[in-house]
């Protein structure tokens, strides 16, 4: 039997790399600084709850494989990426780092070409200097978003299937818009944290 715990995540601006600043400015402009700061507190509380729920599972980390939304590689390179993003303050990556340091294996989860394609659209939107440029960037992204999301989900499901072994538990941190579960083989039992 193979188990997969799916943790739907909310991406923070830290997780967006070099697009961070533009996305934060745009968000604050839309909802105001006070609401933006309140959202950041809610996101922080969410990660506190996730961390507590993972601890309560009392997993044997040597039999855990971690799959992270946006992670194109595993092993040492993936571990280095996790440490760098965790050091910048990403709660998601801090939890992943803790799992790895406890003995869990980090797996390559995503196709780098698909990630780059999505990132280019997000960056184009974040870097837009006029409303017209933002609207054009958003429209271009909307035209490819559904297919790209579907293709990414298919790739992630194949990555989980090919690496998660019998008797192991996978932990998949994935954006809430994804639907990886429906693309997994039936011998993988999907669970939530709750």
Secondary structure, DSSP 4 states (H G I P E B T S, - for coil): -EEEEEEEE---GGGGGGGHHHHHHHHHHHH-HHHHHHHHHHHHHHHHHHHHHHHHH---GGGEEEEETT----HHHHHHHHHHHHHTT-HHHHHHHHHHHTTPEEE--S-HHHHHHHHHHHHHHHH--SHHHHHHHHHHHHHHHHHHHHHHHHHHHHHHHHHPPTT-EEEEEEETT---GGGS-TTEEEE---
